[in-house]
Amino acid sequence: MQLKALTDRVQLFPGPVNIGLVLLADDRVALIDSGLDRRQARHVLEILADYRYRLDTILVTHAHADHTGGCAFLQEATGCRILAGPREAPAIDHPLIQAIVLFGGAPLPELVTPFLVADPARATVIDEPTLHLDDLTIEVLDLPGHSIGQIGFLVDGVAFVGDALFPEPVIKRNRLLYVFDPIEHLASLQRLEAVPASVFVGGHFPPVTDRHSLIKANRKHVEQLFQFVRSLLTGPQTFERILKELLGRFQLRKSGWEYFLYRSTLNGYLSALKRRGEADCRIMDNALLWFGRTPAAPTTPASDGSTPGGKEGQP
């Protein structure tokens, strides 16, 4: 792992999870995300020492363990501060939250793994749309969807976008991307269209200059998944049956923590379909059943000035 210069003030540690580096005053630096684990973080710290850089701050895009796995080690070693969005900071302080979200209760031991649950660290909430680090102004980008409160950072013309974007080869290889809330994710993709950056850095792919093709590929993946999940709701279906059909469609056979990752993704899509008026659910005979709905037609004023309502579909 070697530093790669992107601009005069911004560099990158390329790796399984990219780590950004921002040059501050007096040989101090800020990192963007902290990598997979203590091993990667230790390597980063060794390289910083080679350059005689001193770690001042870690800016976190989101609290998934592959992006925060090095936070505790780096904070213990340097005393650096960790800054994160208001909906992500609690999961850095209490990382078991991630496993609880996936399982929906006290998690199974299989979910309490380093890939899902990082070591706890002390995080401070970012509550302003911009950060000022020495003479640098860093714009905070609102990018929820992949996680509940993911943010990005625009600094010196470089946009660090976490897991808001993936290249098409990664989408094809993984087949089914994890998304917490696909409605929020689509809105974040729309906002990325207008971000005034010359370089875009995601969590798991090399820097790119053309964000539009990435946005198009990610939007297509989400919309296709919406369409497929909706197509499964031909009649009342249990969640487990829908999940089995979904994984079969993408030729995925998962067990352990990966199964729960896809389970959470499907829950997000079903919830989104319900909010869009395209699905609903009922508890019948102690079972939760999902079914499709026909969205209500847009209301138009009648000739007498009244507003007739559309009729909803039936399960």
C-alpha positions in Angstrom: 0.0 0.0 0.0 1.5 3.3 -1.1 0.3 6.9 -1.1 -1.1 8.1 -4.4 -1.4 11.9 -5.0 -4.7 13.1 -6.3 -4.2 16.9 -5.8 -1.7 19.0 -4.0 -3.6 18.5 -0.7 -5.3 15.2 -1.2 -3.8 11.7 -1.4 -5.0 8.2 -1.3 -4.1 4.9 0.3 -5.5 2.4 -2.3 -6.6 -0.9 -0.9 -9.5 -3.3 -0.3 -11.1 -0.2 1.3 -9.7 3.1 0.1 -8.4 5.5 2.7 -8.1 9.2 1.8 -5.5 11.5 3.2 -5.8 15.3 3.5 -2.7 17.4 4.2 -3.1 20.0 6.9 -0.7 22.4 8.5 2.4 21.6 10.4 2.7 18.0 9.0 -0.7 17.1 10.4 -3.1 15.0 8.3 -6.7 13.9 8.3 -7.8 10.5 7.0 -11.1 9.7 5.3 -12.2 6.3 6.7 -9.8 4.0 8.5 -9.8 0.7 6.6 -10.7 -2.9 7.3 -9.0 -3.6 10.6 -6.1 -3.0 12.9 -3.6 -4.6 10.5 -4.4 -2.1 7.7 -4.5 0.7 10.2 -1.1 -0.2 11.5 0.3 -0.2 8.0 -1.2 3.2 7.4 0.4 4.5 10.6 3.8 3.2 9.6 3.6 5.0 6.3 2.5 8.2 8.0 5.6 7.9 10.3 7.8 7.5 7.2 6.5 10.8 5.9 6.7 12.3 9.4 3.0 13.0 9.2 1.0 13.3 12.4 -2.6 12.0 12.4 -5.0 14.7 13.6 -8.5 13.6 12.5 -10.4 10.7 10.9 -13.4 11.6 8.8 -15.8 8.7 8.6 -18.2 8.2 5.6 -20.3 5.6 7.4 -19.9 3.2 10.3 -19.7 -0.2 8.5 -16.8 -2.1 10.0 -14.9 -2.3 6.8 -14.6 1.5 6.9 -14.1 1.9 10.6 -12.1 -1.2 11.5 -9.0 0.8 12.1 -10.5 3.7 14.1 -10.0 2.3 17.6 -6.4 1.4 16.9 -5.5 4.7 15.3 -7.3 6.7 18.1 -5.5 4.6 20.8 -2.1 5.2 19.1 -2.4 8.9 18.3 -5.2 10.4 20.3 -6.8 11.6 17.0 -10.4 12.7 16.9 -13.0 10.9 14.9 -15.8 12.8 13.1 -18.9 11.2 11.7 -22.5 12.0 10.8 -25.2 12.2 13.5 -26.8 8.9 12.5 -23.4 7.0 12.1 -21.5 8.2 15.1 -23.5 6.1 17.7 -22.5 2.9 15.8 -18.8 3.9 16.1 -19.2 4.3 19.8 -21.3 1.1 20.0 -20.5 -1.0 17.0 -22.7 -3.9 18.1 -25.6 -1.8 16.7 -24.6 -3.1 13.2 -25.2 -6.7 14.1 -28.4 -5.8 16.0 -29.7 -4.0 12.9 -29.0 -7.1 10.7 -30.6 -9.6 13.1 -33.4 -7.5 14.5 -32.6 -8.3 18.1 -29.7 -9.7 20.3 -27.5 -10.9 17.5 -26.3 -14.5 16.8 -22.6 -15.1 17.6 -22.1 -15.6 13.8 -22.9 -11.9 13.3 -20.4 -10.6 15.9 -17.5 -10.8 13.6 -14.8 -8.2 12.8 -16.2 -7.7 9.4 -19.5 -6.5 10.9 -18.5 -5.3 14.4 -15.5 -3.1 14.7 -13.7 -2.2 17.9 -15.5 0.7 19.6 -14.0 4.2 19.4 -15.0 7.7 20.5 -16.7 9.7 17.7 -17.8 13.3 17.6 -20.9 14.3 15.5 -20.6 16.4 12.4 -23.5 18.8 12.6 -22.6 21.4 10.0 -22.7 21.2 6.2 -19.0 22.3 6.1 -15.9 21.5 8.1 -13.0 23.8 8.5 -9.6 22.1 9.0 -6.9 24.8 9.1 -7.2 26.7 5.9 -9.3 24.0 4.1 -13.0 24.0 3.8 -14.5 20.6 3.4 -18.1 20.2 2.2 -20.1 17.4 3.8 -22.2 15.5 1.3 -25.5 13.9 2.4 -25.4 10.4 1.0 -27.7 8.1 2.9 -29.1 4.9 1.5 -26.3 2.4 1.6 -26.3 3.0 5.3 -28.7 5.0 7.5 -26.7 8.2 7.5 -23.7 7.9 5.1 -22.0 11.1 4.3 -19.2 12.1 1.8 -16.5 14.7 1.8 -15.7 17.2 -1.0 -12.2 18.5 -0.5 -9.9 20.3 -3.0 -12.0 19.1 -5.9 -12.0 15.4 -4.8 -15.3 13.8 -3.7 -15.0 10.9 -1.3 -18.4 9.1 -1.5 -18.0 6.0 0.6 -20.2 3.2 -0.7 -22.7 5.5 -2.5 -21.2 4.3 -5.8 -19.8 1.0 -7.2 -18.5 0.4 -10.7 -20.4 -1.9 -13.1 -17.9 -4.8 -12.8 -18.3 -4.8 -9.0 -22.1 -4.8 -9.4 -21.9 -7.7 -11.8 -19.5 -9.6 -9.6 -21.5 -9.1 -6.3 -24.8 -9.4 -8.1 -26.8 -7.9 -5.2 -25.5 -4.8 -3.5 -26.3 -4.1 0.1 -28.6 -1.2 0.5 -30.3 0.0 3.8 -32.9 2.2 2.1 -33.1 2.2 -1.7 -35.3 5.3 -1.8 -32.7 7.3 0.0 -30.0 5.7 -2.1 -31.6 6.8 -5.4 -31.9 10.3 -3.9 -28.2 10.3 -3.1 -27.4 9.2 -6.6 -29.4 12.2 -7.9 -27.5 14.6 -5.6 -24.1 13.2 -6.8 -24.9 14.3 -10.3 -24.5 17.9 -9.2 -21.3 17.5 -7.0 -18.7 19.9 -8.4 -15.7 17.4 -8.2 -13.1 16.5 -10.8 -12.3 13.2 -9.1 -14.6 10.7 -7.3 -13.3 8.2 -4.8 -15.5 5.3 -3.7 -14.7 2.9 -0.9 -13.8 -0.1 -3.1 -12.6 1.1 -6.5 -9.9 3.3 -8.0 -10.6 7.0 -8.4 -12.6 8.0 -11.5 -13.3 11.3 -13.3 -16.6 10.2 -15.0 -19.2 9.9 -12.2 -22.2 9.8 -14.7 -21.6 6.3 -16.0 -21.2 5.1 -12.4 -24.4 6.8 -11.3 -26.3 5.3 -14.3 -25.1 1.7 -13.5 -26.0 2.0 -9.8 -29.4 3.5 -10.5 -30.1 0.8 -13.0 -29.2 -1.9 -10.5 -31.6 -0.4 -7.9 -34.5 0.0 -10.3 -34.1 -3.5 -11.6 -34.2 -4.9 -8.1 -37.3 -2.8 -7.3 -38.9 -4.3 -10.4 -37.9 -7.9 -9.6 -39.0 -7.7 -5.9 -42.3 -6.2 -7.0 -42.8 -9.0 -9.6 -42.6 -11.6 -6.8 -45.6 -10.1 -5.0 -48.2 -11.8 -7.2 -50.1 -12.9 -4.1 -49.6 -13.0 -0.3 -46.0 -14.2 0.2 -44.0 -14.9 3.4 -40.8 -13.0 3.7 -38.7 -16.2 3.7 -40.3 -17.3 0.4 -39.5 -13.9 -1.2 -36.0 -14.0 0.1 -35.4 -17.5 -1.3 -36.8 -16.4 -4.7 -34.6 -13.3 -4.7 -31.4 -15.2 -3.8 -32.2 -17.9 -6.4 -32.7 -15.2 -9.1 -29.2 -13.9 -8.5 -27.8 -17.4 -8.1 -26.6 -16.7 -4.5 -26.3 -19.4 -1.9 -25.4 -17.7 1.3 -25.1 -18.7 5.0 -23.8 -17.1 8.1 -23.6 -13.3 8.3 -23.9 -12.9 4.5 -27.4 -14.4 4.6 -28.5 -11.7 7.1 -26.9 -9.0 4.9 -29.2 -10.0 2.0 -32.1 -10.4 4.4 -31.7 -6.8 5.5 -31.4 -5.6 1.9 -34.7 -7.3 1.0 -36.4 -5.7 4.0 -35.2 -2.3 2.8 -36.8 -2.9 -0.6 -40.0 -4.2 0.7 -40.3 -1.2 3.1 -39.6 1.1 0.2 -42.2 -0.5 -2.0 -44.7 -0.1 0.8 -43.8 3.6 1.1 -44.2 4.0 -2.7 -47.7 2.4 -2.5 -46.6 -0.6 -4.5 -46.7 -3.2 -1.7 -48.3 -3.8 1.7 -48.1 -6.4 4.4 -50.4 -8.0 6.9 -50.1 -10.3 9.8 -52.3 -13.3 9.2 -52.4 -16.4 11.3 -49.3 -15.2 13.1 -47.4 -14.9 9.8 -46.2 -11.7 8.1 -47.4 -11.8 4.5 -46.4 -9.3 1.7 -48.5 -8.6 -1.4 -48.4 -6.2 -4.2 -50.7 -3.2 -4.6 -51.6 -0.9 -7.5 -50.5 2.7 -6.5 -53.3 5.1 -6.2 -53.8 7.2 -9.3 -52.8 10.9 -9.1 -55.7 13.0 -8.0 -57.0 15.6 -10.5 -59.6 18.4 -9.8 -63.1 17.5 -10.9 -65.2 19.9 -13.0 -67.2 20.9 -9.9 -63.9 21.8 -8.1 -63.9 18.7 -5.8 -60.9 16.2 -5.8 -61.8 12.6 -6.4 -59.6 10.0 -4.8 -58.1 7.0 -6.6 -58.9 3.4 -5.5 -56.1 1.3 -4.1 -55.5 -2.2 -5.4 -56.4 -5.3 -3.3 -54.1 -8.1 -2.3 
